[in-house]
Amino acid sequence: MVTQDIEKIDSVLNGLTNYIKVVTPIEKTNTVHLVLEDILRKNAALLKSKGNKAFKKYEKNLPETVVHEEHLKYIFNSLLEFVILTIPPTELSGS
């Protein structure tokens, strides 16, 4: 029984180790802009249901960020979902 528990713990630890391994990201242009556009598009219905809109203003000529795209997606999506859920809904005029 102890051996089975150790095997299970070892399996979980191996899975976590593989999950947190940092993969060298590929440098691409406009990664941040494209990820933000994707996240905003995916959450547009939730924003609209709360009567809110997202406005974006991008700085020009900024250097490209070399970060793994999936990490950015997770961070931006988590932030946006948290913000949307904490904003009180606004009353829509004419509704």
C-alpha positions as CSV (number, residue, x, y, z in Angstrom):
1,M,0.0,0.0,0.0
2,V,2.8,2.4,0.9
3,T,4.5,1.5,-2.4
4,Q,1.4,2.4,-4.3
5,D,1.1,5.7,-2.5
6,I,4.8,6.5,-3.3
7,E,4.2,5.7,-6.9
8,K,1.2,8.0,-7.0
9,I,3.1,10.8,-5.4
10,D,6.0,10.2,-7.7
11,S,3.6,10.4,-10.7
12,V,2.1,13.7,-9.5
13,L,5.5,15.2,-8.9
14,N,6.7,14.1,-12.4
15,G,3.6,15.7,-13.8
16,L,4.1,18.9,-12.0
17,T,7.8,19.0,-13.0
18,N,6.9,18.6,-16.6
19,Y,4.2,21.2,-16.3
20,I,6.4,23.9,-14.9
21,K,9.4,23.3,-17.3
22,V,10.0,26.5,-19.1
23,V,10.0,26.1,-22.9
24,T,12.1,28.6,-24.8
25,P,9.5,30.9,-26.4
26,I,9.7,31.7,-30.0
27,E,10.1,35.4,-30.6
28,K,7.2,36.7,-32.6
29,T,6.0,40.2,-33.3
30,N,2.8,41.7,-31.8
31,T,2.4,38.7,-29.4
32,V,1.0,40.8,-26.6
33,H,-1.5,42.6,-28.9
34,L,-2.6,39.4,-30.6
35,V,-3.1,37.6,-27.2
36,L,-5.1,40.6,-25.8
37,E,-7.3,40.7,-28.9
38,D,-8.0,37.0,-28.6
39,I,-8.8,37.2,-24.9
40,L,-11.1,40.2,-25.3
41,R,-12.9,38.5,-28.2
42,K,-13.5,35.4,-26.2
43,N,-14.8,37.4,-23.2
44,A,-16.9,39.9,-25.3
45,A,-20.2,38.2,-24.4
46,L,-19.5,38.4,-20.7
47,L,-18.5,42.0,-20.9
48,K,-21.6,42.8,-22.9
49,S,-23.9,41.0,-20.5
50,K,-22.5,43.2,-17.7
51,G,-23.1,46.3,-19.8
52,N,-19.4,47.1,-20.1
53,K,-16.9,47.7,-22.9
54,A,-13.2,47.3,-23.0
55,F,-11.1,50.0,-24.7
56,K,-7.5,49.4,-25.6
57,K,-4.7,51.7,-26.4
58,Y,-1.4,50.3,-27.6
59,E,1.9,52.1,-27.3
60,K,3.8,52.4,-30.5
61,N,7.3,51.1,-31.2
62,L,7.6,49.0,-28.1
63,P,10.1,46.1,-28.2
64,E,8.6,42.7,-28.5
65,T,8.2,40.7,-25.2
66,V,9.7,37.3,-25.3
67,V,7.3,35.4,-23.1
68,H,5.6,32.0,-23.7
69,E,2.3,32.8,-25.4
70,E,0.3,30.3,-23.3
71,H,1.6,32.0,-20.1
72,L,0.4,35.4,-21.4
73,K,-3.0,33.9,-22.4
74,Y,-3.5,32.5,-18.9
75,I,-2.5,35.7,-17.1
76,F,-4.5,38.0,-19.3
77,N,-7.6,35.7,-19.3
78,S,-7.4,35.3,-15.5
79,L,-7.1,39.1,-15.0
80,L,-9.9,39.9,-17.3
81,E,-12.3,37.3,-15.8
82,F,-11.5,38.6,-12.3
83,V,-12.1,42.2,-13.4
84,I,-15.3,41.4,-15.2
85,L,-16.7,39.5,-12.2
86,T,-15.9,42.3,-9.8
87,I,-17.4,45.1,-11.8
88,P,-21.0,45.9,-10.9
89,P,-23.3,45.7,-13.9
90,T,-24.3,49.0,-15.4
91,E,-27.9,49.7,-16.4
92,L,-28.3,49.7,-20.1
93,S,-30.4,52.7,-21.3
94,G,-33.4,51.7,-23.3
95,S,-33.5,48.1,-22.0
